[in-house]
Amino acid sequence: MEIKYIAFDSFGIKSSCFQVKTADCTITVDPGIASETNSFPLTMSEKSILDEKYYRAISKAIHSSNIIIFTHYHWDHVDPNPKLYKNKLLLVKDPKKHINRSQKERSAELLPKIKAEIRIADAQKFRFGKTEIRFSKALWHGKINTGLGYVVMVTIDDKKERLLYTSDLNGIYISKYVNLIAKEKPNYIIFDGAPTYLLGYIMSFENLKKCIKNTIKLLEKTSAKLYIIDHHLLRDYRYKELYYEAFQKAKKLKKKLITAAEVIGKKPKVIEGYQKNGPTRWKEWETLTFKKLDKIIKHAKAIAKK
């Protein structure tokens, strides 16, 4: 199994796109991009250059693949240009069941325009020679009943190695999803960290604690070669301090918890940008131990009761 990391937030672009080559097929997963938020420490010019660079990289990956996977229909996971997918085999999240309104509308607009074979992926298995691609049932894109809708998790198994991609679980917010991952016994796990750049807005410190604890649970219950944490978490230059407990646990267990950028020997763009351009939204912060998190949560609940 050969894994190519095509575009990720740690590269400076909203994306979770990668390509897997086996002896039987070439698969590109979630070929979409979007520009980073204003809190991302890059200039508009720098972001524009990265947009163009990774759009080309994703288009090239699609062109060289015979199978394309859409785990859901957010634009940082699906390019809306139907011509890109001509004559490919598409394995896609069900566009009609377990889907929120915006994703349903997007898929209804895009899929009929694509001149290719399209198969529904939810809870299905597909075999290509010795390579098997397995999908989970529809899973919440974050907490239960979130307005963000659903995604499907995917495992690519060539009988020698297994890669599992969680798609957007918003930091493995739901504890039972860790068991779904562990059941697959993956050698490589690609998952998204919590969207800490939204702390105090649509994400609470209590929910952050849940995501960190589930990341630790994942490290304890699995034996992967690589734990690639990226996407939402890598929009925040504080990520190592905010996920301190998870990184400490990985160190203690001697497990490799790193970003996609670090896998290919590069510094995460959010850190590079912060060091070059300085802070944006956050000027001061501190390392979040569980003790500190508990103190913040207790204080927030006390205020809420007043």
Buried (B, 14 or more C-beta within 10 A) or exposed (E): BEBBBBBBBBBBBBBBBBBBBBEBBBBBBBBBBEBBBEBBBBEEEBBEEBBEBBBEBBBEBBEEBEBBBBBBBBEBBBBEBBEBBEEBBBBBBBBEEBBBEEBBEBBEEBBEEBEBEBEBBBEBEBEBEEBBBBBBEBBBBBBEEBEBBBBBBBBBBBEEBBBBBBBBBBBBBBEEBBEBBBEBEBBBBBBBBBBBBBBEEEBBBBBBBBBBBBBBBBBEEBEBEBBBBBBBBBBBBBBBBBBBBBBBBBEEEEBBBBBBBBBEEBEBBBBBBBEEEEEBEBEEEEEBEEEBBEEBBEEEEEEEEE
